[in-house]
Amino acid sequence: MIGDIVETKQCQRKDPVDLFHSGQVVKICAPMVRYSKLAFRTLVRKYSCDLCYTPMIVAADFVRSEKARDSEFTTNKGDHPLIVQFAAKEAQVLCDAARIVCPFADGIDLNCGCPQRWAMAEGYGACLINKPELVQDMVRHVRNQIDNPTFSVSIKIRIHEDLKRTVDLCQKAEATGVSWITVHGRSVEERHQPVHYDAIKIIKQSMSIPIVANGDIKTLKDAENVHHLTGADGIMVARGLLANPAMFAGYEETPLKCIQDWVDIALEHGTPFTCFHHHLMYMMERITSKQEKKVFNVLSSTSAVLDYLNNYYGV
């Protein structure tokens, strides 16, 4: 970790909250397990993404283990503004993790939205939406112990069946000094049901800090529609960017230039083959036939992938 990022320590960085006061909707790459790592963040930043999150990192492991720090967190000089997302359930552990990344990142985000069973069983993720006082305590601790005034502290949540509880949670977080809140417009139980954009709108109207809308946004047009529906200050995208990393730049499907950029960036960063290949499978989903997918998806080496791209697409 440190080798890559020591040079960024002295950079004068802007407050990421300023993005929300630019008059433009802030375009954000979501925290995605395995996928929103440095190489992919580098790619989407080339295509009009304003703000990137790391994948979710378990704060306790990160604080305890140097190995976890080295494998989970890599950044460089161009990787800004950057938010590091943590799973945590104890205020001091979150603070200690925030202190480690503070010299290299622009803020941290507390995950209060992950619905996976393992996370909930450990007391992480979406179960925190039912513990507003604990969320307040964690935000307050980070605010009190990190002395950089431009270091942001945000939270990402899901909604309750009873929206009053969500509004209450958000207002409590705001009172404790949270910088912005990202709302995934589904409850913990909901997976593929339609997103409740009306709920995000009500939350936005109840708050004076920025609100980011998240859920089922696949194109720039979707992003604009959700902004109009909700009044949200930012739009966070996960799978839509995996399928088309150039979507924020207005492309309907992944352009060949973007695939070429991914190849160059991934090779430069030494991206492991599985990750390199999976990203390409997502990116090429809409531009390859069933037959082509059968061939491409079972390739098993970087050289085989490069040959394929060269032969079929001139990449």
C-alpha positions as CSV (number, residue, x, y, z in Angstrom):
1,M,0.0,0.0,0.0
2,I,2.5,2.6,1.2
3,G,4.8,2.2,-1.7
4,D,2.2,3.2,-4.2
5,I,0.8,6.1,-2.3
6,V,3.5,7.8,-0.3
7,E,3.9,10.5,-3.0
8,T,0.3,11.6,-2.5
9,K,0.8,12.5,1.1
10,Q,1.8,16.1,0.6
11,C,-0.9,16.9,-2.1
12,Q,-3.2,19.8,-1.3
13,R,-6.6,18.2,-1.8
14,K,-10.0,19.8,-2.1
15,D,-12.9,19.0,0.2
16,P,-15.0,16.4,-1.6
17,V,-18.1,18.1,-0.3
18,D,-17.3,20.9,-2.7
19,L,-18.3,18.6,-5.6
20,F,-21.9,18.8,-4.4
21,H,-21.9,22.6,-4.6
22,S,-20.7,22.7,-8.2
23,G,-24.2,23.1,-9.6
24,Q,-23.7,19.7,-11.5
25,V,-25.0,16.3,-10.4
26,V,-22.1,14.4,-8.9
27,K,-21.3,11.2,-10.8
28,I,-20.1,8.5,-8.5
29,C,-18.6,5.0,-8.9
30,A,-20.1,2.7,-6.1
31,P,-18.1,0.5,-3.7
32,M,-18.1,-2.9,-5.4
33,V,-16.5,-6.0,-3.9
34,R,-13.6,-7.1,-6.0
35,Y,-14.3,-4.6,-8.8
36,S,-14.0,-0.9,-7.7
37,K,-10.2,-1.2,-7.3
38,L,-7.6,1.2,-8.4
39,A,-7.3,0.1,-12.0
40,F,-11.1,0.3,-12.6
41,R,-11.3,3.6,-10.8
42,T,-8.6,4.9,-13.1
43,L,-10.7,3.8,-16.1
44,V,-14.0,5.4,-15.0
45,R,-12.2,8.7,-14.1
46,K,-11.2,9.0,-17.7
47,Y,-14.9,8.9,-18.6
48,S,-16.4,11.7,-16.6
49,C,-16.7,9.9,-13.2
50,D,-16.4,12.6,-10.5
51,L,-15.9,10.6,-7.3
52,C,-14.9,7.0,-6.6
53,Y,-15.3,4.6,-3.7
54,T,-13.0,1.7,-2.8
55,P,-14.7,-1.7,-2.3
56,M,-16.0,-2.2,1.3
57,I,-13.1,-3.0,3.7
58,V,-13.7,-4.6,7.1
59,A,-12.2,-1.9,9.4
60,A,-11.2,-4.4,12.2
61,D,-9.1,-6.5,9.8
62,F,-7.6,-3.4,8.2
63,V,-6.5,-2.0,11.6
64,R,-5.2,-5.3,12.9
65,S,-3.4,-6.7,9.8
66,E,-0.7,-5.1,7.6
67,K,-1.4,-7.8,5.1
68,A,-5.0,-6.7,4.9
69,R,-4.0,-3.1,4.4
70,D,-1.6,-4.0,1.6
71,S,-4.1,-6.2,-0.2
72,E,-7.3,-4.1,0.4
73,F,-6.1,-0.6,-0.2
74,T,-4.0,0.8,-3.1
75,T,-4.1,4.3,-4.5
76,N,-1.9,6.7,-6.4
77,K,-1.6,10.4,-7.2
78,G,-4.4,10.5,-9.8
79,D,-6.9,8.6,-7.7
80,H,-8.8,11.6,-6.3
81,P,-11.3,12.4,-4.9
82,L,-11.3,9.0,-3.2
83,I,-13.7,7.7,-0.5
84,V,-12.7,4.5,1.4
85,Q,-15.7,2.5,2.5
86,F,-15.5,0.6,5.8
87,A,-17.6,-2.0,7.4
88,A,-17.5,-1.3,11.2
89,K,-19.5,-1.7,14.3
90,E,-17.2,0.0,16.9
91,A,-16.5,3.7,16.9
92,Q,-12.8,3.5,17.9
93,V,-12.1,0.8,15.3
94,L,-13.6,3.0,12.6
95,C,-11.5,5.9,13.8
96,D,-8.3,3.9,13.8
97,A,-9.0,2.8,10.2
98,A,-9.9,6.4,9.2
99,R,-6.6,7.6,10.7
100,I,-4.6,5.1,8.6
101,V,-6.2,6.2,5.3
102,C,-6.6,9.9,6.1
103,P,-3.2,10.9,4.5
104,F,-4.1,9.1,1.2
105,A,-7.8,9.5,0.7
106,D,-10.4,12.3,0.8
107,G,-12.9,10.7,3.2
108,I,-14.4,7.6,4.6
109,D,-17.9,6.1,4.2
110,L,-19.6,3.8,6.8
111,N,-21.4,0.9,5.1
112,C,-24.9,0.8,6.6
113,G,-26.5,-0.9,3.5
114,C,-24.8,-4.2,2.7
115,P,-27.6,-6.8,3.0
116,Q,-25.4,-9.9,2.7
117,R,-26.0,-12.5,5.5
118,W,-22.4,-12.7,6.7
119,A,-22.2,-8.9,7.1
120,M,-25.5,-8.7,9.0
121,A,-24.5,-11.7,11.2
122,E,-21.2,-9.8,12.1
123,G,-23.2,-6.7,13.0
124,Y,-22.0,-4.8,9.9
125,G,-23.8,-3.3,6.9
126,A,-27.6,-2.9,6.7
127,C,-28.3,-3.9,10.3
128,L,-26.8,-0.5,11.3
129,I,-29.9,1.2,9.9
130,N,-31.7,-0.1,13.0
131,K,-29.0,1.4,15.3
132,P,-29.0,5.2,14.7
133,E,-27.3,5.9,18.0
134,L,-24.4,3.6,17.1
135,V,-24.1,5.3,13.7
136,Q,-24.1,8.7,15.4
137,D,-21.4,7.5,17.8
138,M,-19.2,6.3,15.0
139,V,-19.6,9.5,12.9
140,R,-18.9,11.6,16.0
141,H,-15.8,9.7,16.9
142,V,-14.3,10.1,13.5
143,R,-15.2,13.8,13.4
144,N,-13.6,14.4,16.8
145,Q,-10.4,12.5,16.1
146,I,-9.5,13.3,12.5
147,D,-8.2,16.8,12.6
148,N,-8.4,17.4,8.8
149,P,-11.5,19.6,8.3
150,T,-11.8,18.7,4.6
151,F,-11.9,14.9,5.3
152,S,-15.4,13.8,4.6
153,V,-17.4,11.2,6.7
154,S,-20.4,9.8,4.8
155,I,-22.8,6.9,5.2
156,K,-24.5,4.6,2.7
157,I,-27.9,3.2,3.8
158,R,-30.9,1.2,2.6
159,I,-34.4,2.3,3.5
160,H,-36.8,0.9,6.2
161,E,-40.3,-0.3,5.4
162,D,-41.4,2.6,7.6
163,L,-39.8,5.5,5.9
164,K,-40.1,7.7,9.1
165,R,-37.4,5.5,10.6
166,T,-35.1,6.2,7.7
167,V,-35.7,10.0,7.9
168,D,-35.0,9.8,11.6
169,L,-31.7,8.0,11.0
170,C,-30.6,10.5,8.4
171,Q,-31.5,13.5,10.6
172,K,-29.6,12.0,13.5
173,A,-26.6,11.4,11.3
174,E,-26.8,14.9,9.9
175,A,-26.9,16.3,13.4
176,T,-23.6,14.5,14.2
177,G,-21.8,16.0,11.2
178,V,-22.1,13.5,8.4
179,S,-21.0,15.0,5.1
180,W,-23.6,13.4,2.8
181,I,-25.8,10.3,2.7
182,T,-26.1,7.8,-0.1
183,V,-29.5,6.1,-0.2
184,H,-30.0,2.8,-2.0
185,G,-33.8,2.9,-2.5
186,R,-34.6,-0.6,-1.4
187,S,-35.2,-2.2,1.9
188,V,-32.9,-5.0,3.3
189,E,-35.2,-7.7,2.1
190,E,-35.6,-6.3,-1.5
191,R,-33.1,-7.5,-4.1
192,H,-34.5,-7.0,-7.6
193,Q,-37.8,-5.2,-6.9
194,P,-38.2,-1.7,-8.3
195,V,-36.2,1.0,-6.5
196,H,-38.3,3.4,-4.4
197,Y,-37.2,6.7,-5.9
198,D,-40.1,8.4,-4.2
199,A,-38.5,7.4,-0.8
200,I,-35.2,9.0,-1.8
201,K,-37.1,12.2,-2.8
202,I,-38.8,12.3,0.7
203,I,-35.4,11.8,2.4
204,K,-33.8,14.6,0.2
205,Q,-36.6,17.0,1.1
206,S,-36.1,16.2,4.8
207,M,-32.4,17.0,4.8
208,S,-30.0,20.0,4.3
209,I,-26.9,17.9,3.5
210,P,-26.3,16.4,0.1
211,I,-28.2,13.2,-0.7
212,V,-26.9,10.6,-3.3
213,A,-29.4,8.3,-5.1
214,N,-28.4,4.7,-5.8
215,G,-30.1,1.7,-7.4
216,D,-30.8,0.4,-10.9
217,I,-29.1,3.3,-12.9
218,K,-27.7,1.8,-16.1
219,T,-27.3,4.8,-18.5
220,L,-26.6,8.5,-18.3
221,K,-30.3,9.1,-19.2
222,D,-31.3,6.9,-16.2
223,A,-29.0,9.1,-14.1
224,E,-30.7,12.3,-15.3
225,N,-34.2,10.8,-14.8
226,V,-33.4,9.8,-11.2
227,H,-31.9,13.2,-10.5
228,H,-35.2,14.8,-11.7
229,L,-37.4,12.3,-9.8
230,T,-35.5,12.6,-6.5
231,G,-33.8,15.9,-6.5
232,A,-30.6,14.0,-5.4
233,D,-27.3,15.9,-5.5
234,G,-25.4,12.9,-6.7
235,I,-26.0,9.6,-8.6
236,M,-24.1,6.5,-7.6
237,V,-23.8,3.6,-10.1
238,A,-22.5,0.1,-9.6
239,R,-23.5,-2.5,-12.2
240,G,-24.2,0.1,-14.9
241,L,-20.5,1.2,-14.8
242,L,-19.3,-2.4,-14.8
243,A,-21.3,-3.0,-18.0
244,N,-20.2,0.3,-19.5
245,P,-17.4,2.2,-17.7
246,A,-18.0,5.1,-20.2
247,M,-21.7,5.6,-19.3
248,F,-21.1,8.9,-17.4
249,A,-19.5,10.3,-20.6
250,G,-22.8,9.6,-22.5
251,Y,-21.9,6.3,-24.3
252,E,-24.9,3.9,-24.7
253,E,-22.5,0.9,-24.7
254,T,-18.8,0.4,-24.0
255,P,-16.8,2.0,-26.9
256,L,-13.8,0.1,-28.2
257,K,-11.6,3.0,-27.0
258,C,-12.7,2.2,-23.5
259,I,-11.8,-1.5,-23.9
260,Q,-8.4,-0.5,-25.2
261,D,-8.0,1.9,-22.2
262,W,-8.9,-1.0,-19.8
263,V,-6.3,-3.3,-21.4
264,D,-3.6,-0.6,-21.1
265,I,-4.5,0.4,-17.5
266,A,-5.0,-3.2,-16.2
267,L,-1.6,-4.4,-17.7
268,E,0.1,-1.3,-16.3
269,H,-1.3,-2.0,-12.8
270,G,-0.6,-5.7,-12.9
271,T,-4.3,-6.6,-12.5
272,P,-4.8,-10.3,-11.7
273,F,-6.1,-12.2,-14.7
274,T,-9.5,-13.2,-13.2
275,C,-10.3,-9.5,-12.5
276,F,-8.9,-8.3,-15.8
277,H,-11.0,-10.9,-17.7
278,H,-14.2,-10.5,-15.6
279,H,-14.2,-6.7,-16.3
280,L,-14.0,-7.4,-20.0
281,M,-16.8,-9.9,-19.8
282,Y,-19.0,-7.3,-18.2
283,M,-17.9,-4.5,-20.7
284,M,-18.5,-6.7,-23.8
285,E,-21.8,-8.1,-22.6
286,R,-23.8,-5.9,-24.9
287,I,-21.5,-5.9,-27.9
288,T,-20.8,-9.6,-28.3
289,S,-23.0,-12.4,-29.7
290,K,-23.9,-15.6,-27.6
291,Q,-21.4,-17.5,-29.7
292,E,-18.6,-15.0,-29.1
293,K,-19.4,-15.0,-25.4
294,K,-19.0,-18.8,-25.3
295,V,-15.5,-18.5,-26.7
296,F,-14.4,-15.3,-24.9
297,N,-15.7,-16.2,-21.4
298,V,-13.6,-19.4,-21.2
299,L,-10.3,-17.9,-22.2
300,S,-7.8,-18.7,-19.4
301,S,-4.7,-16.4,-19.9
302,T,-3.9,-12.8,-20.5
303,S,-2.2,-13.6,-23.8
304,A,-5.3,-15.5,-25.1
305,V,-7.5,-12.5,-24.2
306,L,-5.2,-10.1,-25.9
307,D,-5.0,-12.2,-29.0
308,Y,-8.8,-12.5,-29.1
309,L,-9.3,-8.7,-28.7
310,N,-6.7,-8.1,-31.4
311,N,-8.2,-10.6,-33.9
312,Y,-11.8,-9.7,-33.5
313,Y,-11.8,-6.0,-32.5
314,G,-8.4,-4.7,-33.5
315,V,-7.8,-3.8,-29.9
